[in-house]
């Protein structure tokens, strides 16, 4: 898997404005209001999201679940709307569980891709 941050001279000036093409990309088809768990590839540290509709995402495990929000939360348990690029955390919010999946859900059917980088 390619590194998101390249070494000099590719990391300087305008070349650092955009990463190189990912060599590990997952195509995503999200049916309306259906939970999708995408396994994290080995070595992935960053993910770039590109979707043609609104979606929600959060890191988790093979058993992590969430519903589309129907009310305001006040405990930090929500999912993120339309993230663009994220670093994959070493552990989840409990401080010990290692994430194994990205959990996705959309209110309406949409398609897109997840580009992974080391």
GULUMMI-733938 format. One record per residue: residue in three letters; residue number from 1; x, y, z of N, C-alpha, C, O in turn; chain. Coordinates in steps of 0.05 Angstrom, whole numbers, m for minus. Example, Ala and Ser with C-alpha at 12.3 -4.5 7.8 and 13.67 -1.06 7.14 Angstrom:
BEGIN
+------+------+--------+--------+--------+--------+--------+--------+--------+--------+--------+--------+--------+--------+-------+
| resn | resi |     nu |     nv |     nw |    cau |    cav |    caw |     cu |     cv |     cw |     ou |     ov |     ow | chain |
+------+------+--------+--------+--------+--------+--------+--------+--------+--------+--------+--------+--------+--------+-------+
|  ALA |    1 |    264 |   m114 |    156 |    246 |    m90 |    156 |    264 |    m66 |    156 |    285 |    m66 |    169 |     A |
|  SER |    2 |    257 |    m45 |    142 |    273 |    m21 |    143 |    258 |      1 |    157 |    268 |     23 |    161 |     A |
+------+------+--------+--------+--------+--------+--------+--------+--------+--------+--------+--------+--------+--------+-------+
// end
This chain:
BEGIN
+------+------+--------+--------+--------+--------+--------+--------+--------+--------+--------+--------+--------+--------+-------+
| resn | resi |     nu |     nv |     nw |    cau |    cav |    caw |     cu |     cv |     cw |     ou |     ov |     ow | chain |
+------+------+--------+--------+--------+--------+--------+--------+--------+--------+--------+--------+--------+--------+-------+
|  UNK |    1 |     17 |    m23 |      0 |      0 |      0 |      0 |     18 |     25 |      0 |     38 |     26 |     14 |     A |
|  UNK |    2 |     10 |     44 |    m16 |     26 |     69 |    m17 |     23 |     86 |      7 |      3 |     85 |     21 |     A |
|  UNK |    3 |     45 |    101 |     14 |     44 |    120 |     36 |     29 |    145 |     27 |     30 |    153 |      4 |     A |
|  UNK |    4 |     13 |    156 |     46 |      0 |    182 |     40 |     20 |    204 |     39 |     18 |    222 |     22 |     A |
|  UNK |    5 |     39 |    203 |     57 |     60 |    224 |     58 |     85 |    213 |     45 |     97 |    193 |     54 |     A |
|  UNK |    6 |     93 |    225 |     23 |    116 |    216 |      8 |    141 |    231 |     17 |    140 |    252 |     30 |     A |
|  UNK |    7 |    164 |    219 |     11 |    190 |    231 |     18 |    197 |    254 |     m1 |    187 |    255 |    m23 |     A |
|  UNK |    8 |    216 |    271 |      8 |    226 |    292 |     m8 |    238 |    281 |    m34 |    251 |    260 |    m32 |     A |
|  UNK |    9 |    235 |    292 |    m57 |    223 |    318 |    m63 |    193 |    318 |    m68 |    181 |    339 |    m72 |     A |
|  UNK |   10 |    181 |    294 |    m68 |    152 |    293 |    m73 |    135 |    305 |    m51 |    112 |    311 |    m56 |     A |
|  UNK |   11 |    147 |    310 |    m28 |    132 |    321 |     m6 |    135 |    352 |     m4 |    124 |    364 |     14 |     A |
|  UNK |   12 |    148 |    363 |    m24 |    152 |    392 |    m23 |    134 |    407 |    m42 |    124 |    396 |    m61 |     A |
|  UNK |   13 |    130 |    432 |    m36 |    117 |    451 |    m54 |     89 |    440 |    m63 |     74 |    429 |    m47 |     A |
|  UNK |   14 |     84 |    444 |    m88 |     58 |    437 |    m99 |     53 |    406 |   m100 |     30 |    398 |   m101 |     A |
|  UNK |   15 |     74 |    391 |   m101 |     71 |    362 |   m103 |     57 |    350 |    m78 |     45 |    329 |    m80 |     A |
|  UNK |   16 |     60 |    364 |    m55 |     47 |    354 |    m31 |     18 |    362 |    m29 |      5 |    354 |     m9 |     A |
|  UNK |   17 |      8 |    377 |    m48 |    m20 |    386 |    m47 |    m40 |    363 |    m52 |    m63 |    365 |    m44 |     A |
|  UNK |   18 |    m31 |    342 |    m65 |    m49 |    319 |    m71 |    m33 |    293 |    m69 |    m10 |    292 |    m79 |     A |
|  UNK |   19 |    m44 |    273 |    m56 |    m30 |    247 |    m55 |    m30 |    234 |    m82 |    m46 |    240 |   m100 |     A |
|  UNK |   20 |    m12 |    215 |    m86 |    m11 |    199 |   m110 |    m35 |    180 |   m111 |    m50 |    178 |    m91 |     A |
|  UNK |   21 |    m40 |    168 |   m134 |    m63 |    150 |   m136 |    m59 |    127 |   m116 |    m37 |    116 |   m113 |     A |
|  UNK |   22 |    m81 |    119 |   m103 |    m80 |     97 |    m84 |    m78 |     71 |   m100 |    m89 |     68 |   m121 |     A |
|  UNK |   23 |    m63 |     52 |    m88 |    m62 |     26 |   m100 |    m80 |      6 |    m86 |    m80 |    m18 |    m93 |     A |
|  UNK |   24 |    m96 |     15 |    m67 |   m116 |     m1 |    m53 |   m141 |     15 |    m50 |   m143 |     33 |    m33 |     A |
|  UNK |   25 |   m161 |      9 |    m67 |   m186 |     24 |    m68 |   m209 |      4 |    m66 |   m210 |    m16 |    m81 |     A |
|  UNK |   26 |   m228 |      9 |    m49 |   m253 |     m7 |    m47 |   m276 |      9 |    m60 |   m281 |     32 |    m52 |     A |
|  UNK |   27 |   m290 |     m3 |    m79 |   m314 |      8 |    m90 |   m337 |      3 |    m70 |   m339 |    m19 |    m59 |     A |
|  UNK |   28 |   m353 |     23 |    m66 |   m374 |     21 |    m46 |   m402 |     26 |    m59 |   m405 |     45 |    m74 |     A |
|  UNK |   29 |   m421 |      8 |    m53 |   m448 |     12 |    m61 |   m465 |     10 |    m35 |   m466 |    m11 |    m23 |     A |
|  UNK |   30 |   m476 |     32 |    m27 |   m492 |     33 |     m2 |   m522 |     34 |     m8 |   m531 |     54 |    m19 |     A |
|  UNK |   31 |   m536 |     13 |     m2 |   m566 |     15 |     m5 |   m577 |     34 |     16 |   m563 |     39 |     36 |     A |
|  UNK |   32 |   m600 |     44 |     12 |   m612 |     63 |     31 |   m615 |     50 |     59 |   m625 |     28 |     62 |     A |
|  UNK |   33 |   m606 |     65 |     79 |   m609 |     58 |    107 |   m600 |     29 |    113 |   m614 |     15 |    129 |     A |
|  UNK |   34 |   m578 |     21 |    102 |   m567 |     m6 |    106 |   m539 |     m3 |    116 |   m523 |     10 |    104 |     A |
|  UNK |   35 |   m532 |    m16 |    138 |   m506 |    m15 |    150 |   m486 |    m31 |    133 |   m492 |    m53 |    125 |     A |
|  UNK |   36 |   m463 |    m20 |    128 |   m442 |    m34 |    113 |   m416 |    m32 |    129 |   m408 |    m10 |    137 |     A |
|  UNK |   37 |   m404 |    m55 |    135 |   m378 |    m56 |    148 |   m357 |    m63 |    128 |   m358 |    m84 |    115 |     A |
|  UNK |   38 |   m337 |    m45 |    125 |   m315 |    m49 |    106 |   m290 |    m55 |    122 |   m281 |    m39 |    138 |     A |
|  UNK |   39 |   m279 |    m79 |    118 |   m255 |    m87 |    132 |   m231 |    m69 |    125 |   m227 |    m62 |    101 |     A |
|  UNK |   40 |   m216 |    m61 |    145 |   m192 |    m44 |    140 |   m170 |    m62 |    130 |   m164 |    m83 |    141 |     A |
|  UNK |   41 |   m157 |    m54 |    108 |   m135 |    m70 |     98 |   m111 |    m68 |    116 |   m107 |    m48 |    130 |     A |
|  UNK |   42 |    m95 |    m89 |    117 |    m70 |    m89 |    133 |    m53 |    m65 |    126 |    m48 |    m60 |    102 |     A |
|  UNK |   43 |    m43 |    m51 |    146 |    m25 |    m29 |    141 |    m38 |     m2 |    136 |    m24 |     18 |    134 |     A |
|  UNK |   44 |    m64 |     m2 |    133 |    m78 |     23 |    127 |    m77 |     42 |    151 |    m83 |     35 |    173 |     A |
|  UNK |   45 |    m69 |     67 |    145 |    m68 |     88 |    166 |    m86 |    111 |    159 |    m93 |    127 |    177 |     A |
|  UNK |   46 |    m93 |    114 |    133 |   m109 |    137 |    124 |   m129 |    126 |    104 |   m125 |    107 |     90 |     A |
|  UNK |   47 |   m153 |    140 |    103 |   m173 |    133 |     83 |   m184 |    159 |     72 |   m189 |    178 |     86 |     A |
|  UNK |   48 |   m188 |    159 |     45 |   m200 |    182 |     32 |   m227 |    172 |     21 |   m229 |    152 |      7 |     A |
|  UNK |   49 |   m248 |    186 |     29 |   m276 |    179 |     21 |   m284 |    196 |     m3 |   m278 |    219 |     m5 |     A |
|  UNK |   50 |   m298 |    183 |    m22 |   m311 |    198 |    m44 |   m337 |    184 |    m50 |   m338 |    161 |    m59 |     A |
|  UNK |   51 |   m359 |    198 |    m45 |   m386 |    187 |    m48 |   m404 |    206 |    m64 |   m399 |    230 |    m63 |     A |
|  UNK |   52 |   m423 |    196 |    m79 |   m441 |    213 |    m94 |   m466 |    221 |    m79 |   m485 |    231 |    m92 |     A |
|  UNK |   53 |   m467 |    216 |    m54 |   m490 |    224 |    m37 |   m481 |    226 |     m8 |   m459 |    219 |     m1 |     A |
|  UNK |   54 |   m499 |    236 |      9 |   m493 |    238 |     38 |   m490 |    210 |     50 |   m505 |    192 |     43 |     A |
|  UNK |   55 |   m471 |    208 |     68 |   m467 |    182 |     82 |   m456 |    189 |    110 |   m446 |    211 |    115 |     A |
|  UNK |   56 |   m457 |    170 |    128 |   m446 |    173 |    154 |   m426 |    150 |    158 |   m429 |    129 |    147 |     A |
|  UNK |   57 |   m405 |    156 |    174 |   m384 |    136 |    178 |   m372 |    138 |    206 |   m374 |    159 |    219 |     A |
|  UNK |   58 |   m361 |    116 |    215 |   m346 |    115 |    240 |   m328 |     91 |    240 |   m335 |     71 |    228 |     A |
|  UNK |   59 |   m305 |     92 |    253 |   m289 |     68 |    255 |   m301 |     49 |    276 |   m314 |     58 |    295 |     A |
|  UNK |   60 |   m295 |     23 |    273 |   m306 |      4 |    292 |   m295 |    m24 |    287 |   m273 |    m27 |    277 |     A |
|  UNK |   61 |   m311 |    m43 |    295 |   m304 |    m72 |    292 |   m325 |    m86 |    276 |   m344 |    m73 |    266 |     A |
|  UNK |   62 |   m322 |   m111 |    272 |   m342 |   m127 |    258 |   m369 |   m128 |    271 |   m388 |   m138 |    258 |     A |
|  UNK |   63 |   m371 |   m119 |    295 |   m397 |   m119 |    309 |   m408 |    m91 |    314 |   m430 |    m88 |    325 |     A |
|  UNK |   64 |   m393 |    m70 |    307 |   m402 |    m43 |    311 |   m426 |    m37 |    294 |   m428 |    m45 |    270 |     A |
|  UNK |   65 |   m445 |    m23 |    305 |   m469 |    m16 |    291 |   m477 |     12 |    298 |   m470 |     22 |    320 |     A |
|  UNK |   66 |   m492 |     26 |    282 |   m505 |     51 |    289 |   m528 |     56 |    270 |   m529 |     45 |    248 |     A |
|  UNK |   67 |   m547 |     71 |    280 |   m571 |     78 |    264 |   m567 |    107 |    254 |   m551 |    122 |    265 |     A |
|  UNK |   68 |   m581 |    113 |    233 |   m582 |    141 |    224 |   m594 |    158 |    247 |   m613 |    149 |    259 |     A |
|  UNK |   69 |   m583 |    182 |    251 |   m593 |    197 |    274 |   m622 |    206 |    271 |   m631 |    214 |    249 |     A |
|  UNK |   70 |   m637 |    203 |    292 |   m664 |    212 |    293 |   m668 |    233 |    315 |   m689 |    245 |    317 |     A |
|  UNK |   71 |   m647 |    238 |    330 |   m647 |    257 |    352 |   m618 |    267 |    357 |   m599 |    254 |    348 |     A |
|  UNK |   72 |   m616 |    288 |    371 |   m590 |    299 |    378 |   m577 |    281 |    400 |   m591 |    273 |    418 |     A |
|  UNK |   73 |   m551 |    276 |    397 |   m537 |    261 |    418 |   m522 |    281 |    435 |   m515 |    303 |    427 |     A |
|  UNK |   74 |   m516 |    272 |    460 |   m500 |    289 |    478 |   m479 |    273 |    492 |   m469 |    281 |    513 |     A |
|  UNK |   75 |   m473 |    249 |    482 |   m453 |    232 |    495 |   m429 |    225 |    477 |   m413 |    208 |    484 |     A |
|  UNK |   76 |   m427 |    237 |    453 |   m405 |    232 |    435 |   m407 |    206 |    419 |   m388 |    199 |    406 |     A |
|  UNK |   77 |   m430 |    193 |    419 |   m433 |    168 |    406 |   m442 |    169 |    377 |   m446 |    149 |    364 |     A |
|  UNK |   78 |   m444 |    193 |    366 |   m454 |    197 |    339 |   m434 |    188 |    318 |   m411 |    181 |    323 |     A |
|  UNK |   79 |   m444 |    187 |    293 |   m427 |    180 |    270 |   m421 |    207 |    255 |   m435 |    227 |    259 |     A |
|  UNK |   80 |   m401 |    206 |    238 |   m393 |    231 |    224 |   m406 |    232 |    196 |   m406 |    213 |    181 |     A |
|  UNK |   81 |   m417 |    256 |    189 |   m429 |    261 |    164 |   m408 |    269 |    143 |   m394 |    288 |    147 |     A |
|  UNK |   82 |   m407 |    254 |    121 |   m391 |    260 |     98 |   m361 |    267 |    104 |   m352 |    288 |     95 |     A |
|  UNK |   83 |   m347 |    249 |    118 |   m318 |    255 |    122 |   m305 |    254 |     95 |   m313 |    239 |     77 |     A |
|  UNK |   84 |   m284 |    269 |     91 |   m269 |    270 |     66 |   m244 |    253 |     68 |   m239 |    236 |     51 |     A |
|  UNK |   85 |   m228 |    257 |     89 |   m203 |    242 |     93 |   m199 |    239 |    123 |   m203 |    259 |    138 |     A |
|  UNK |   86 |   m191 |    216 |    132 |   m187 |    211 |    160 |   m163 |    193 |    165 |   m157 |    175 |    149 |     A |
|  UNK |   87 |   m150 |    198 |    187 |   m129 |    180 |    197 |   m144 |    158 |    213 |   m161 |    164 |    229 |     A |
|  UNK |   88 |   m136 |    134 |    208 |   m148 |    111 |    222 |   m135 |    109 |    250 |   m111 |    107 |    252 |     A |
|  UNK |   89 |   m152 |    111 |    271 |   m140 |    112 |    298 |   m128 |     85 |    306 |   m136 |     64 |    296 |     A |
|  UNK |   90 |   m109 |     86 |    324 |    m96 |     62 |    335 |   m116 |     46 |    352 |   m115 |     22 |    353 |     A |
|  UNK |   91 |   m133 |     61 |    367 |   m153 |     48 |    383 |   m179 |     64 |    381 |   m179 |     88 |    373 |     A |
|  UNK |   92 |   m201 |     51 |    388 |   m227 |     65 |    388 |   m229 |     82 |    414 |   m210 |     83 |    429 |     A |
|  UNK |   93 |   m251 |     95 |    418 |   m254 |    114 |    440 |   m251 |    101 |    468 |   m247 |    115 |    487 |     A |
|  UNK |   94 |   m254 |     74 |    469 |   m250 |     61 |    495 |   m220 |     59 |    503 |   m214 |     52 |    526 |     A |
|  UNK |   95 |   m202 |     66 |    484 |   m174 |     66 |    490 |   m160 |     39 |    487 |   m135 |     38 |    490 |     A |
|  UNK |   96 |   m175 |     17 |    482 |   m162 |     m9 |    480 |   m170 |    m25 |    455 |   m153 |    m40 |    445 |     A |
|  UNK |   97 |   m194 |    m21 |    445 |   m203 |    m37 |    422 |   m190 |    m26 |    396 |   m192 |     m2 |    391 |     A |
|  UNK |   98 |   m178 |    m43 |    381 |   m166 |    m36 |    356 |   m187 |    m37 |    334 |   m201 |    m57 |    332 |     A |
|  UNK |   99 |   m190 |    m15 |    318 |   m210 |    m16 |    297 |   m203 |    m36 |    275 |   m180 |    m39 |    268 |     A |
|  UNK |  100 |   m223 |    m50 |    265 |   m219 |    m70 |    244 |   m236 |    m63 |    219 |   m231 |    m74 |    197 |     A |
|  UNK |  101 |   m255 |    m45 |    222 |   m274 |    m39 |    201 |   m281 |     m9 |    200 |   m278 |      5 |    221 |     A |
|  UNK |  102 |   m289 |      0 |    178 |   m303 |     26 |    176 |   m333 |     19 |    173 |   m340 |      3 |    156 |     A |
|  UNK |  103 |   m349 |     33 |    188 |   m378 |     28 |    188 |   m391 |     50 |    173 |   m387 |     74 |    179 |     A |
|  UNK |  104 |   m407 |     44 |    153 |   m419 |     64 |    135 |   m449 |     60 |    134 |   m459 |     37 |    136 |     A |
|  UNK |  105 |   m464 |     82 |    131 |   m493 |     81 |    128 |   m502 |    106 |    114 |   m491 |    128 |    120 |     A |
|  UNK |  106 |   m521 |    105 |     96 |   m531 |    128 |     82 |   m562 |    128 |     83 |   m574 |    107 |     82 |     A |
|  UNK |  107 |   m574 |    152 |     84 |   m603 |    153 |     84 |   m615 |    145 |     57 |   m637 |    135 |     56 |     A |
|  UNK |  108 |   m600 |    151 |     36 |   m610 |    144 |      9 |   m587 |    128 |     m5 |   m564 |    132 |      1 |     A |
|  UNK |  109 |   m594 |    111 |    m23 |   m574 |     95 |    m37 |   m553 |    114 |    m50 |   m560 |    134 |    m62 |     A |
|  UNK |  110 |   m528 |    106 |    m48 |   m506 |    121 |    m60 |   m483 |    102 |    m66 |   m482 |     80 |    m57 |     A |
|  UNK |  111 |   m464 |    112 |    m82 |   m441 |     97 |    m90 |   m416 |    114 |    m86 |   m418 |    139 |    m85 |     A |
|  UNK |  112 |   m393 |    101 |    m84 |   m369 |    116 |    m81 |   m345 |     98 |    m79 |   m345 |     75 |    m87 |     A |
|  UNK |  113 |   m324 |    109 |    m66 |   m299 |     93 |    m62 |   m285 |    101 |    m37 |   m289 |    124 |    m27 |     A |
|  UNK |  114 |   m269 |     83 |    m27 |   m252 |     88 |     m4 |   m223 |     82 |    m14 |   m217 |     59 |    m21 |     A |
|  UNK |  115 |   m206 |    102 |    m13 |   m178 |     99 |    m21 |   m161 |     97 |      5 |   m162 |    116 |     21 |     A |
|  UNK |  116 |   m147 |     76 |      8 |   m131 |     71 |     32 |   m102 |     77 |     27 |    m91 |     71 |      5 |     A |
|  UNK |  117 |    m89 |     88 |     47 |    m60 |     94 |     46 |    m46 |     85 |     72 |    m59 |     85 |     93 |     A |
|  UNK |  118 |    m21 |     79 |     70 |     m5 |     72 |     93 |      6 |     97 |    106 |     20 |     96 |    126 |     A |
+------+------+--------+--------+--------+--------+--------+--------+--------+--------+--------+--------+--------+--------+-------+
// end
